[in-house]
């Protein structure tokens, strides 16, 4: 089966910067719904469109086609007492960039010093040209439910389970997984 709109694509990948320094080894395959559902970068979809299982490629994606240019206006310093404790580098918080009426931004704690915390609203890969080594390992037709939801279900996809928020600790709703 060829990769086309409404197919589920499984790809082994390795992500490096433009100097070939490894960023992520892709221990688990990337599995996404192909066809403009914003489940992966558009340039990856463009490269893989019409290809079959076994196709391999190395592509370089410039910042404007990946995670954008680094914006120093998205870095802010906050008083530590304005954030929940305990706080650690890598934690993430939702907020709005100063002077912006736009959508909320996810800020990552990048530094903690005494009574101040540095929050960065840039994606960790913003401003970087990225090199992807891609190898297509599976292509299948998406289910009607996956198409309706706009993402893959099942193995390596999205599960529709219900998290038990009542058993969480105070402040857990502010936390996310530390960035790798």
Secondary structure, DSSP 8 states (H G I E B T S, - for coil): ----TTEEEEEEEEEEETT--EEE--SS-EEEETTTSSSS-HHHHHHHTT--TT-EEEEEE-GGGTT----GGGEEEEEGGGS-SS--TT-EEEE--TT--S--EEEEEEEEETTEEEEE-S-TTTT--EEEEEEEEEEEE--HHHHHHTS-BSTTSB------GGGS-TTGGG------
